[in-house]
């Protein structure tokens, strides 16, 4: 059943994979660049001050660290006490427009203790082929992404990042991405709450309800 679902998702994504976002106006591009630069500066300070992951509880996501896209690293300890949505992303996927929803939900909930962590991955049909610089430019220019981003990361298979192997031990195969834009929700205690499939939009009522419950509101 999971294989059939993955094939259906892949078919939908491939059918839409050539839909590139319309280029922004110069004014919008300048505003996005300024917003991203400010966010990256904030992230750099925050991540530098984060507690060492080596001292974190091994039952939590805080034990993990990602290489950063704009920053040197993204230590999960920087998010202690917050709710985090971890999403494997791609730039050339039919679901790539979900970046817009991820930015919207991040903006809406961030001040209440919510984070999004984007994790670019080239695991599904080679839909994240770009270099670090190309992914940076894509996220900045097309979506003005201000939430933290990891560098390109393996999310499935033997070489997958340890976070994804750990998440599977917590909630089973639901934690294993079947395609791009799979989502894993981490609670304030650093433990996995649940996962959402690719087709569940970031601004959907299902995800919003889960975030509200995790935030305790």
C-alpha positions in Angstrom: 0.0 0.0 0.0 2.8 2.4 0.9 4.5 1.6 -2.4 1.4 2.4 -4.4 0.9 5.6 -2.5 4.5 6.6 -3.2 4.0 5.8 -6.9 0.9 8.0 -7.0 2.7 10.9 -5.3 5.6 10.5 -7.8 3.1 10.6 -10.8 1.5 13.8 -9.5 4.9 15.4 -8.9 6.3 14.5 -12.3 3.2 15.8 -14.0 3.8 19.2 -12.5 7.6 19.2 -12.2 8.2 21.8 -15.0 6.1 24.5 -13.3 8.8 27.1 -12.4 7.7 30.0 -10.2 7.2 33.3 -12.0 10.3 35.6 -11.4 9.6 38.2 -8.8 9.7 41.9 -9.5 12.9 43.7 -8.6 11.2 45.3 -5.6 10.1 41.9 -4.3 13.5 40.3 -4.9 15.2 43.1 -2.9 12.8 42.7 0.0 13.3 38.9 0.0 17.0 39.3 -0.1 17.0 41.7 2.9 14.6 39.5 4.9 16.7 36.3 4.3 20.0 38.1 5.2 18.5 39.3 8.5 17.2 35.8 9.2 20.5 34.2 8.5 22.3 36.6 10.8 19.9 35.7 13.5 20.2 32.0 12.9 24.0 32.2 13.0 23.9 33.8 16.4 21.4 31.4 17.8 23.1 28.3 16.5 26.5 29.5 17.8 25.0 29.8 21.3 23.2 26.5 21.2 24.1 23.8 23.8 26.3 21.0 22.5 24.3 18.1 20.9 26.6 15.6 22.6 25.1 16.5 25.9 21.5 16.1 24.8 19.0 13.5 25.8 19.4 10.5 23.5 15.7 10.0 23.4 15.1 13.4 21.8 15.8 15.1 18.5 18.2 17.4 20.3 21.0 14.9 19.9 21.3 15.7 16.2 22.9 18.3 14.1 22.6 19.1 10.4 25.1 20.8 8.1 23.5 24.2 7.3 22.6 25.7 4.0 23.3 29.3 5.0 25.0 28.6 8.3 27.8 26.2 9.1 25.5 24.0 11.1 22.0 23.6 12.5 22.1 22.1 16.0 18.7 20.8 17.1 19.5 22.0 20.6 18.9 25.5 19.3 15.2 24.5 19.2 14.8 23.1 22.7 11.4 23.8 24.1 9.9 24.7 20.7 7.8 22.8 18.2 9.6 22.0 15.0 8.3 20.8 11.6 11.1 19.0 9.7 10.5 18.9 6.0 12.6 17.3 3.2 12.5 19.8 0.4 13.4 19.9 -3.4 13.6 22.7 -5.9 12.4 20.8 -9.0 9.4 18.9 -7.7 5.7 19.3 -8.4 5.3 20.0 -4.7 7.9 22.7 -4.6 5.2 25.4 -4.2 4.7 24.1 -0.7 7.7 26.3 0.1 5.2 29.1 0.1 3.0 27.4 2.6 5.9 26.5 4.8 7.0 30.2 4.9 3.5 31.3 5.7 3.0 28.9 8.6 6.5 29.7 9.9 5.7 33.4 9.9 2.3 32.9 11.5 3.4 30.6 14.3 7.1 31.5 14.9 6.6 34.0 17.7 4.7 31.4 19.6 7.6 29.0 19.7 7.4 27.2 16.3 10.2 26.4 13.8 10.4 24.9 10.4 13.6 23.1 9.4 13.9 22.6 5.6 16.1 19.7 4.6 17.0 19.7 0.9 17.3 16.2 -0.4 18.0 14.7 -3.9 16.7 11.3 -3.0 13.5 11.4 -5.2 14.0 11.4 -8.9 17.0 13.7 -8.6 14.7 16.7 -8.0 17.3 18.6 -5.9 20.3 18.6 -8.2 21.7 22.0 -7.4 24.8 23.1 -5.5 24.5 24.8 -2.1 24.7 28.2 -3.8 22.0 27.3 -6.3 19.6 26.1 -3.6 20.3 29.2 -1.6 19.4 31.4 -4.6 16.3 29.4 -5.4 14.9 29.6 -1.9 15.8 33.3 -1.5 14.6 34.5 -4.9 11.5 32.4 -5.4 10.1 32.1 -1.8 12.0 34.4 0.5 12.7 31.5 2.8 13.6 32.8 6.3 13.2 29.6 8.3 16.3 27.5 9.0 17.6 25.3 6.2 20.0 22.3 6.4 22.4 21.6 3.6 21.6 18.9 1.1 21.0 15.7 3.1 20.3 12.1 2.5 16.9 11.3 4.0 16.4 7.6 3.0 18.5 4.5 2.6 21.6 3.3 4.4 23.3 6.8 4.1 20.4 8.7 5.6 21.0 11.3 8.2 20.8 9.8 11.7 17.8 12.0 12.6 15.7 10.1 10.0 16.8 6.7 11.3 16.0 7.8 14.9 12.6 9.2 13.8 11.7 5.8 12.4 12.5 4.1 15.7 10.0 6.5 17.3 6.9 6.2 15.2 7.7 3.5 12.7 7.6 3.7 8.9 5.4 6.8 8.9 8.6 8.7 9.6 10.2 7.5 6.4 9.8 10.0 3.5 8.1 8.5 0.5 8.7 11.6 -1.6 9.7 15.3 -1.2 8.0 17.5 1.3 7.3 14.8 3.8 6.9 16.4 7.3 7.9 15.3 10.8 6.5 17.2 13.8 8.7 17.4 16.9 7.1 18.5 20.2 8.4 20.9 22.8 10.0 17.9 24.6 12.1 17.0 21.6 10.1 13.8 20.8 8.3 13.0 17.5 4.6 13.7 17.6 3.7 12.4 14.2 4.4 12.7 10.5 2.5 14.1 7.5 2.7 12.9 3.9 3.8 14.9 0.9 0.3 15.8 -0.2 -0.7 17.3 3.2 -0.3 21.1 2.6 1.7 23.1 5.2 -1.3 25.4 5.8 -3.8 22.6 6.0 -6.2 22.3 9.0 -4.6 19.0 9.8 -1.2 20.5 10.3 -2.4 23.7 11.9 -4.4 21.6 14.5 -1.4 19.5 15.3 0.8 22.6 15.7 -1.7 24.3 17.9 -2.0 21.2 20.1 1.8 20.9 20.4 2.1 24.5 21.3 -0.5 24.0 24.0 -2.9 26.5 22.6 
